[in-house]
Amino acid sequence: MKKQALLEILQDVRDERISPEQALLKIKMEPVDDMGFARVDRHRELRQGAAEVIYGAGKSPEHIAAIAKSLLTAGQSPVLITRMSPEAADFVSEKLELKYDPSSQVGIIGKMPEKDGKGTILVATGGTTDIPVAEEAALTAEALGNQVVRLYDVGVSGIHRLLSHAEEIMSARCIVAVAGMEGALPSVIGGLADCPVIAVPTSVGYGAAFGGVAALLSMLNSCASGVSVVNIDNGFGAGYLASMINHI
């Protein structure tokens, strides 16, 4: 149930359009949809401010479609699906109006919300290869009602590319910095920005990058203040956290 829907129920009680008992019944209706293979949390937006997000990896296309329908029935829109395979996207798009980004493997069903975040979220990448993870963060933030500015391929091997965008960096309310290799980008941005920086290590890099562990450790050891770190390739987690910060 959306917060706006709950507010409308309370207003109906105030204006005597429905009784308190009728309002209670509406609020109690199906907080969890037990589908056997999944227990869909229909009241998560009411509790946390954002609806349940479907993690697509490992789920069958049929299960993804069924969970999405349950959320839509409960009034959740848009429905966000992460790590969605192209095969699952093809299946779901036959049943629902799905917008799918093959690069980030993010699927969105329903109308995008109004941008009600307090400011702008900047999503930056060290290189072009980091874009799939960055797009997962950017699309997540947009699906949660944020204005997002993308700043891609501005890594430290050509620092002038980053410094030429100082105005965007210094005017952002939160920054998501996505990088592989040695993971230096968040530290550099952290030294320029006066807002929280969320560092996202990616699995991009040669052998000694250890699938993103090198970037993760570099980011954890950042000397820049105000830098926090999410897990390797976790663009969704970064976009979600950035949205929370931007809505405070």
N, C-alpha and C positions, 0 to 999 in steps of 0.2 A: 504493500500500500504506500502510495506517495504521501509526503507530508501535506501537499496541497489538498489531496483528497480527504485526509483526516481533518484539515482545517474546515473544509466545506461541510463535513458532517457536523462538526461542532457549531458552525454557523447556522445550520439547519435546525439544530436543537434550540439554539438561542432564539431563533425567529419562529419557533414552534411549528416548523414545517414537518418535523418528525419527532417522535417521542424519545426520551432517553433510552428506553428499552430497544427501540428500533436502531438507534445509533450504536448501542452496545453490540447488537447482532452484526451490524455491518463491520465494526472494528474487529470482531472475533472471527469473521469469516475466513477460513482457510489461511492462517498465517504460514502454514507449511503444506506443500502439496507433495504427499507421499506417493511417488510414482513407481515404487518397488526398486528400480535401479538408481533412483535419485530422490532426495528429499529437498525440494526446491523451497528456498527461503524467500517467501513473498513479502516479508515485513522488514527486510534488511535496510531498505532506503528509509523507512520510518525510524529505525534505530540508529543508523550510521550516516544517513544523508546520501548514500549511493546504493543503488540496487545491486543484487547479486550479479556477478560477472561469470560467464561460462568459460571455463578452461577447456579448450577443445582437444588438446593433445590426449590421445588414448581413448577418447570417447568415439563411439560409432556415429556416423552421420544421422542415423535415426534417433539416437539419444539426444544429440545436440538440437535437432529440430523439435523434439518433444519438450525439452526443457525450455527452449525459446518460446514455444507456444504457451506454456504455463505462465511464464513471466509476462508475456503480452496480455494474456487473459486477466492477470492481476493488475493491469494498468501500467506496467513498467515499460517505458519507452525513452530512449532507445535501449535495446538489448545489445550488450557488448560481448563479443566472443573472441577470445585470444587463442593463439596457436592453433588455428583452424586450417586443416589441410585443404588443398584445392579440390580434392574429391568430395570432402564434406561440404565445401562451399557450393559445389555444383548441385549436390543433393538438396541442400537447404534452400537454395535459390529457386528450386522448382516448386517449393511449398510456401515460401515467405519472401517478402521483398528485401533481399539481402544486398548490402553494399560490401564488397570484398576487396581488400588490398592484398594482392599476392605477395608483395615484398615483405610486409610485416606479418602476414597471415592473420590479420585482424578482420573480423566481420562485424557489421553493424546493421541491426534491423530496427526500423522505425525512424521517426523524425529526430534530427539532432536538436538538443535543447538550446534555449536562449543562453547567451554568454553572460552568466551572472557572477563570474569571478571578479575579484577586486581589481586585478591588473592583468599583466601579460606574463605568460610562461614562455620562456625562451628554451628551445631544444637545440643543442649544438652537438656536432660530431667532430671527431678528430679526422676521420676519413670517409670516403664514399662507402666503403665496405661496412661501416657502422650504421648506415642508414636504416636497414630493416629493424634494428633494435630501437633506433631513435623514432621511427615512425610508429612503433608500438606504443611508445611513450606519448607521442604527439596526438595520435588518434584517441588514446585513452583519455587524455586531458580534454580534448575537444568533446568527446562523448559525455564528459562530466560537466560541461558548461564553461569552458575556459577559452580565452583568446590565446592562440599559440603562434609564435613566430619561430620559423625554422632557420637555422644557421648551420649549413652542412659543409663539410670538408674544410675546416678551419684549424687543422691540427698544428702542433708546435714545430713541425718540420718547415713550415712557412708561416712564421708567427705574424707577419704583416697582414695575412688574410683575416686573422682574428682581431687584431688591433684596429683595422679599418671599420669594425662594427662596434666600436666602444660605446656609441650612444645606445644601441639596442641592449647591450650587456648591462649598462648602468641604469637603464630605465625599467628593466624587468623586475617583477615581484618575486619570481622564483626561476631558477635556471636548472635544466637537466643537461648534464655534460656527459656525453657518451663517447667512449674511446677504448680501443684495444691496444695492442703493442705494449708500450711501457706505461700507458694510462696517465700521461702528464697533463692532459687538457683541463681536468677539473681544478688542479692546483693553480694553473695559470689564470683561469677564469675566477677562481676564488680570491685571487690577489687583486682583481679588478672590480668585482661586484660588491654591492652592499646588501645583497639579499641572500637567502639560503641557496646553496648549490648542492644538487643531488647528483652524485657521481655514479655512473653506470659502466662497469667494466664489461667489455665484450670479449668473445672468444676469438677475436681476430688477432693473428700474429703468427710468427714462425715458431719453431719447436720449443725454444726456451720460454715462450709466452705461456706454455702449459695450459692451453685452452682458456685463457683469461685469468688464470691465477696470478700471473705477474702483474697485470693491470690492477687486479683486485687489491693485492698487497701494496702496490704503489699508492693507490687511492686511500687505503686505510691509514697510510703513513704520511698523508698530505700535511705539509707545513702551513697551508692556508687555513685560516679560521672559517668556520661556517660551512664546512664541507661534510656531508654525510654520504654514506655509501650503501647501495643496494646490491643484490646478488648478481652474479655474472649473467649477462643477457636479459636481465629483468627490466625491460622497458616498461611493462605494465605497472610494476611496483613503483617505479620512478614517476610515471605519469599520474598515478593515483595519489601518491604523496604530494606531488606538486599541486594537484588540484585542492587537496585539503589545506595546504598552506595558503593558496590563492583565495580560498573562501573564508579564511579566518577574519 
